[in-house]
């Protein structure tokens, strides 16, 4: 049984294909795009602050009979110049000042909570290959949304796998080649650094037989269909956060039905054949 460290290394190695394709097909993006998209999160926080302030103004404008101690809330009476007489309010209704203070404290707590939530989101979004639990938590997905995300991510992974299995013009099966590259990397780390880049270069440049699409371009088309499904399943706010994340939607980890699990098994078995010692493997 492979160790957690081995599993993580394998996942990172396998994801290199997706990362390379994503970087090349989207290489025109502005380097500041990530920070720009985080403006959406700032807007959400601003809306919360505005809503809290509006709520406070509405309650301040409520008619009261503070002088008789009959007001629904302890609003301060006004002097002739229109300013609040907090001393009179405290005398007429001792709860008035403390009530206002409690409301302000609640607003501050709401804002602090929103800031902490945003900070946690930004931290989570540094992980471009998040496990499904983290992905669902960060975007606050409902159970139904999470199920839809899992189904769509797996569908995309299966289609990508099928694309890689389409024989090239010289008969190469790129999925088999990818297994060989990763297994060799595990068995002989650092010895053949150019092998993987050569494979990725072919994926970027070679067209699928009978098509004008390269393998990488066809893979990116699949990922775009996954993104569009996410857009339909998520709220506008959720999808805005997903876009700001700038991650590959087929790189969500930890989905039980993922077809990559079988590929990982093939890589490990081949690496062992090549002489790799797999930590924690009991044979």
C-alpha positions as a printed Julia matrix, in Angstrom:
283×3 Matrix{Float64}:
   0.0    0.0     0.0
   1.48   3.32   -1.03
   2.11   5.98    1.57
   0.37   9.33    1.64
   3.57  11.04    0.51
   3.92   8.73   -2.48
   0.29   9.29   -3.41
   0.68  13.06   -3.3
   3.85  12.95   -5.4
   2.1   10.77   -7.96
  -0.89  13.09   -8.13
   1.37  16.1    -8.64
   3.3   14.31  -11.34
   0.18  13.2   -13.14
  -1.32  16.68  -13.04
   1.62  18.09  -15.0
  -0.22  17.32  -18.24
  -3.23  19.35  -17.19
  -1.1   22.2   -15.89
   0.95  22.4   -19.07
  -2.12  22.41  -21.31
  -3.85  25.0   -19.17
  -0.81  27.28  -19.1
  -0.28  27.2   -22.86
  -3.92  27.55  -23.94
  -4.42  30.39  -21.46
  -0.97  31.95  -21.67
  -2.42  35.26  -22.87
  -4.01  35.98  -19.52
  -2.95  39.09  -17.64
  -0.6   38.13  -14.75
  -2.73  40.28  -12.47
  -5.93  38.42  -13.38
  -5.99  36.45  -10.15
  -5.91  39.56   -7.99
  -8.44  41.21  -10.27
 -10.91  38.4    -9.86
 -10.53  38.57   -6.13
 -12.3   41.92   -6.44
 -15.45  39.83   -6.47
 -14.71  38.74   -2.93
 -14.11  42.36   -1.92
 -17.46  43.28   -3.43
 -19.21  40.6    -1.39
 -17.7   41.97    1.8
 -18.62  45.54    0.81
 -22.21  44.49    0.22
 -22.37  42.94    3.65
 -21.02  46.12    5.25
 -23.5   48.26    3.31
 -26.4   46.02    4.28
 -25.41  46.21    7.93
 -25.15  49.99    7.77
 -28.51  50.27    6.02
 -30.12  48.09    8.65
 -28.71  50.33   11.37
 -30.02  53.46    9.65
 -33.48  51.93    9.28
 -33.7   51.11   12.97
 -32.44  54.55   13.92
 -35.31  56.1    11.95
 -37.99  54.05   13.69
 -40.52  56.24   15.59
 -40.23  55.88   19.33
 -41.76  57.26   22.51
 -38.57  57.23   24.48
 -39.69  60.1    26.72
 -42.5   57.88   28.0
 -40.36  54.78   28.06
 -42.64  53.18   25.47
 -40.34  53.02   22.45
 -39.69  49.64   20.8
 -36.02  50.47   21.1
 -34.0   53.04   22.96
 -33.38  55.67   20.28
 -31.86  58.84   21.66
 -34.17  61.91   21.76
 -33.1   64.93   19.74
 -32.12  68.43   20.88
 -33.41  71.52   19.12
 -30.38  71.44   16.83
 -31.21  67.91   15.76
 -28.33  66.19   17.56
 -28.89  63.18   19.76
 -29.23  63.78   23.5
 -27.65  60.54   24.72
 -27.75  61.69   28.37
 -31.49  62.26   28.18
 -31.93  58.93   26.44
 -29.98  57.16   29.13
 -32.07  58.88   31.82
 -35.37  58.11   30.11
 -34.37  54.6    29.1
 -31.18  53.17   30.66
 -31.16  50.37   28.07
 -30.98  52.81   25.16
 -27.23  53.42   25.07
 -26.3   49.82   25.84
 -28.74  48.61   23.18
 -27.07  50.79   20.57
 -23.67  49.58   21.68
 -24.75  45.96   21.37
 -26.0   46.59   17.83
 -22.67  48.15   16.86
 -20.81  45.24   18.41
 -22.93  42.78   16.43
 -22.13  44.65   13.22
 -18.41  44.59   14.03
 -18.62  40.86   14.7
 -20.39  40.31   11.37
 -17.69  42.23    9.51
 -14.88  40.44   11.37
 -16.47  37.1    10.51
 -16.73  38.1     6.84
 -13.06  39.16    6.77
 -11.95  35.88    8.37
 -14.06  33.95    5.89
 -12.52  35.76    2.95
  -9.01  35.2     4.28
  -9.72  31.48    4.59
 -11.03  31.4     1.02
  -7.9   33.07   -0.32
  -5.71  30.62    1.58
  -7.66  27.62    0.26
  -7.44  28.99   -3.27
  -3.65  28.69   -3.24
  -4.21  24.95   -3.69
  -4.83  24.44   -7.42
  -5.58  20.73   -7.0
  -7.91  20.74   -3.99
  -9.57  17.65   -2.54
 -13.32  17.62   -3.11
 -14.04  18.29    0.58
 -12.01  21.52    0.52
 -13.47  22.55   -2.84
 -17.04  22.08   -1.59
 -16.33  23.89    1.68
 -14.64  26.87    0.05
 -17.48  27.4    -2.43
 -20.15  26.52    0.15
 -21.69  23.93   -2.16
 -24.97  22.3    -1.25
 -25.15  18.51   -1.23
 -26.83  18.54   -4.64
 -24.21  20.93   -6.04
 -21.37  18.79   -4.74
 -22.84  15.7    -6.39
 -23.15  17.59   -9.68
 -19.53  18.8    -9.41
 -18.26  15.29   -8.74
 -20.22  13.83  -11.67
 -19.01  16.53  -14.05
 -15.38  16.4   -12.95
 -15.34  12.62  -13.39
 -17.01  12.92  -16.8
 -14.3   15.35  -17.86
 -11.55  13.06  -16.57
 -12.97  10.11  -18.5
 -13.17  12.11  -21.71
  -9.6   13.34  -21.27
  -8.45   9.77  -20.7
 -10.26   8.69  -23.88
  -8.56  11.49  -25.85
  -5.13  10.4   -24.64
  -5.9    6.85  -25.77
  -6.57   7.92  -29.38
  -3.59   6.53  -31.34
  -1.32   9.18  -32.84
  -0.38   9.06  -36.52
   2.61   6.85  -35.64
   0.48   4.58  -33.42
   1.55   6.11  -30.1
  -0.91   5.74  -27.25
  -0.26   8.86  -25.2
  -1.89   7.5   -22.04
   0.48   4.53  -22.12
   3.37   6.91  -22.74
   2.3    9.06  -19.8
   2.27   6.0   -17.55
   5.8    5.14  -18.73
   7.08   8.67  -18.15
   5.73   8.84  -14.61
   6.82   5.34  -13.71
  10.32   6.06  -15.0
  10.35   9.26  -12.96
   9.51   7.31   -9.81
  12.06   4.57  -10.52
  14.85   6.88  -11.74
  14.13  10.34  -10.36
  15.97  13.13  -12.14
  17.68  10.87  -14.69
  15.47  11.63  -17.71
  14.16  15.17  -17.16
  13.51  15.81  -20.85
  11.33  12.76  -21.43
   8.23  14.28  -19.91
   8.68  17.6   -21.68
   9.07  15.8   -25.0
   5.79  13.99  -24.43
   4.0   17.19  -23.44
   5.45  18.92  -26.49
   3.92  16.3   -28.75
   0.56  16.67  -27.04
   0.67  20.42  -27.62
   1.69  20.21  -31.27
   0.36  16.96  -32.78
  -3.12  16.89  -34.26
  -5.53  14.09  -33.53
  -5.76  11.92  -36.69
  -8.71  13.02  -38.8
  -9.0   16.32  -36.93
  -7.46  19.79  -36.95
  -7.37  19.81  -33.11
  -4.2   19.04  -31.21
  -4.49  16.64  -28.3
  -4.01  19.51  -25.84
  -6.62  21.68  -27.56
  -9.17  18.86  -27.47
  -8.46  18.33  -23.78
  -9.03  22.02  -23.11
 -12.37  21.87  -24.93
 -13.45  19.16  -22.51
 -12.39  21.28  -19.55
 -14.43  24.19  -20.9
 -17.56  22.03  -20.97
 -16.91  21.17  -17.32
 -16.58  24.87  -16.5
 -19.87  25.62  -18.25
 -21.64  22.94  -16.24
 -20.18  24.4   -13.06
 -21.51  27.79  -14.13
 -25.03  26.38  -14.49
 -24.94  24.47  -11.22
 -23.42  27.22   -9.07
 -24.75  30.59   -8.01
 -23.16  33.67   -9.57
 -21.24  34.31   -6.34
 -19.96  30.73   -6.16
 -18.85  30.7    -9.78
 -17.11  34.06   -9.37
 -15.0   32.53   -6.58
 -14.32  29.45   -8.75
 -13.14  31.69  -11.59
 -10.91  33.65   -9.24
  -9.44  30.32   -8.12
  -8.04  29.8   -11.65
  -7.86  26.05  -11.29
  -8.36  23.14  -13.66
 -11.87  21.79  -12.98
 -10.76  18.23  -13.76
  -8.0   18.44  -11.15
 -10.3   18.15   -8.14
  -8.86  15.34   -6.03
 -10.36  12.61   -3.88
 -13.44  11.73   -5.93
 -14.13   8.03   -5.39
 -15.18   7.29   -8.98
 -12.23   9.08  -10.62
 -10.77   7.07  -13.53
  -7.29   8.35  -12.65
  -7.18   5.88   -9.75
  -6.67   3.05  -12.19
  -3.96   5.04  -13.97
  -2.21   5.61  -10.63
  -2.29   1.88  -10.0
  -0.74   1.24  -13.42
   2.0    3.79  -12.75
   2.89   2.22   -9.4
   2.96  -1.3   -10.82
   5.14  -0.21  -13.74
   7.46   1.74  -11.45
   7.97  -1.39   -9.33
   8.81  -3.34  -12.5
  11.44  -0.69  -13.26
  12.98  -1.17   -9.83
  11.26   1.54   -7.81
  10.92   0.94   -4.09
   7.53   2.16   -3.05
   7.51   3.26    0.63
   4.8    1.52    2.57
   4.15  -1.04   -0.16
   3.58  -4.44    1.39
   3.99  -6.29   -1.83
